[in-house]
Amino acid sequence: MQASLRAGLSRHFPAVVPVFAYPVPKAVKLEEVYTCEEEACTVWLSNATAARNELIDCLKGSPSPDQVITACEKYFPHLFALQACTAANPDLPTTKEEFSWR
């Protein structure tokens, strides 16, 4: 939402347009979290890490909603695929990394 529109709406509807800071995920190298022997898998994990880092960089600044949506659209398919793979393979070798949001 553009700043001028947000300001106008918040003036007339202060309870309707809250402004929150975006949460920022912790940087992590997914290829170090998941053990993978195949090169294609390692490359995919590296690409997922790059998409995650782009999202983190976007959230650290003062992004527009469009920038956040674009970064999420790039990273979320990796995230959902990783979640599905992990759910389908409970014995997938991983490190015990904890992921936190700041």
C-alpha positions in Angstrom: 0.0 0.0 0.0 1.4 3.4 -0.9 2.4 5.6 2.0 0.0 8.4 1.0 -2.9 6.0 0.8 -2.0 4.4 4.1 -1.8 7.8 5.7 -5.2 8.8 4.3 -6.8 5.6 5.4 -5.3 5.6 8.9 -6.5 9.1 9.4 -10.1 8.1 8.7 -9.9 4.5 9.9 -7.1 4.3 12.5 -8.1 0.9 13.8 -8.4 -0.6 10.3 -4.9 0.0 9.0 -2.3 -1.1 11.5 1.3 -0.8 10.6 3.5 -3.7 11.7 7.2 -4.4 11.1 7.9 -7.5 9.0 9.5 -10.4 10.9 13.0 -11.3 9.6 14.1 -14.9 9.5 17.5 -16.1 10.6 20.0 -16.6 7.7 20.8 -20.2 7.2 22.5 -22.3 4.6 20.0 -25.1 3.8 22.7 -27.1 2.1 24.4 -27.4 5.5 21.2 -28.3 7.3 20.2 -31.2 4.9 22.7 -33.9 4.0 22.5 -34.6 0.3 24.9 -36.7 -1.8 23.5 -35.8 -5.2 24.8 -32.7 -6.9 21.3 -31.7 -8.2 20.0 -31.8 -4.7 22.8 -29.6 -3.4 22.3 -27.1 -6.2 18.5 -27.0 -5.5 19.3 -26.4 -1.8 21.7 -23.7 -2.7 19.1 -22.0 -4.9 16.6 -22.3 -2.0 19.1 -20.6 0.3 19.6 -17.8 -2.3 15.9 -17.2 -2.5 15.6 -17.2 1.4 18.5 -14.7 1.6 16.7 -12.4 -1.0 13.6 -12.5 1.3 15.7 -11.7 4.3 17.5 -8.8 2.6 14.1 -7.5 1.4 12.6 -7.6 5.0 15.6 -5.9 6.5 15.0 -2.7 4.6 11.8 -0.7 4.3 10.2 -2.8 1.6 6.9 -2.0 -0.2 4.3 -4.7 0.0 5.0 -5.5 -3.7 8.6 -6.1 -2.9 7.7 -8.5 0.0 5.2 -10.3 -2.2 7.7 -10.8 -5.0 10.4 -12.1 -2.5 7.8 -14.5 -1.0 6.7 -15.7 -4.4 10.3 -16.6 -5.1 11.1 -18.3 -1.8 7.8 -20.0 -0.8 7.8 -22.7 -3.6 11.2 -23.8 -2.2 10.0 -23.7 1.3 6.8 -25.7 0.5 8.8 -28.3 -1.5 11.3 -28.6 1.3 8.5 -29.1 3.8 6.8 -31.7 1.6 10.1 -33.6 1.1 10.8 -33.5 4.8 7.3 -34.7 5.7 7.5 -37.6 3.1 11.0 -38.6 4.3 11.1 -38.5 8.1 14.5 -40.2 8.1 16.0 -37.5 5.9 19.4 -36.7 7.4 19.5 -33.2 8.9 21.4 -31.3 11.4 19.5 -30.1 14.5 19.4 -26.5 13.5 16.7 -24.3 15.1 15.1 -21.5 13.0 14.0 -18.4 14.7 12.5 -15.1 13.6 13.7 -11.7 14.9 
